[in-house]
Amino acid sequence: MIKFWKKRLKKLDVFDIGLIKWSVVAFTLFVITIWPAAMIWVHSMNPWYFLIVAVIIAARPIYRVYIKK
């Protein structure tokens, strides 16, 4: 099963990865729009928590691309 995914992932280019990211953003906006409890939760959270999570999630890819040689 892992060989299958590795073979498929090699066919993706930068544009495809970008489209995947934008589709996740669009789906997230869709969910918080149609589900009122999700919108209330998002609005009740401190925005700094979302920034902290974003930095933590981005740390490894940034390290692997720009720092690790």
C-alpha positions in Angstrom: 0.0 0.0 0.0 2.8 2.4 0.8 4.5 1.7 -2.6 1.2 2.6 -4.3 1.1 6.0 -2.5 4.7 6.7 -3.2 4.2 6.0 -6.9 1.1 8.3 -7.0 2.7 11.1 -5.0 5.7 11.3 -7.4 3.2 12.3 -10.2 2.2 15.5 -8.3 3.9 18.8 -9.0 4.0 22.1 -7.1 0.8 23.3 -8.8 -1.1 20.2 -7.7 0.1 20.6 -4.1 -1.1 24.2 -4.1 -4.5 23.1 -5.4 -4.8 20.6 -2.6 -4.0 23.3 -0.1 -6.6 25.6 -1.5 -9.2 22.8 -1.6 -8.6 22.3 2.1 -9.1 26.0 2.8 -12.3 26.0 0.8 -13.6 22.9 2.5 -12.9 24.4 5.9 -14.7 27.6 5.0 -17.6 25.5 3.8 -17.8 23.5 7.1 -17.7 26.6 9.3 -20.4 28.2 7.1 -22.9 25.4 7.2 -22.3 24.3 10.7 -23.2 27.1 13.2 -21.5 25.4 16.1 -18.2 25.4 14.2 -18.5 29.1 13.4 -19.2 29.9 17.1 -16.2 27.8 18.2 -13.9 29.6 15.7 -15.1 33.0 16.8 -14.8 32.1 20.5 -11.1 31.0 20.1 -8.3 33.4 20.6 -6.8 34.1 17.2 -3.3 33.7 18.5 -4.0 30.0 19.1 -4.5 29.5 15.4 -1.3 31.3 14.6 0.6 29.1 17.1 -0.8 26.0 15.5 0.1 27.3 12.0 3.7 27.9 13.1 4.0 24.5 14.7 2.6 22.8 11.6 4.8 24.7 9.2 8.0 24.2 11.3 9.0 20.8 9.9 8.6 21.6 6.2 10.4 25.0 6.6 13.2 23.2 8.4 13.5 20.5 5.7 13.4 22.9 2.8 15.5 25.8 4.0 17.7 24.7 6.9 18.5 21.0 6.5 21.2 20.3 4.0 
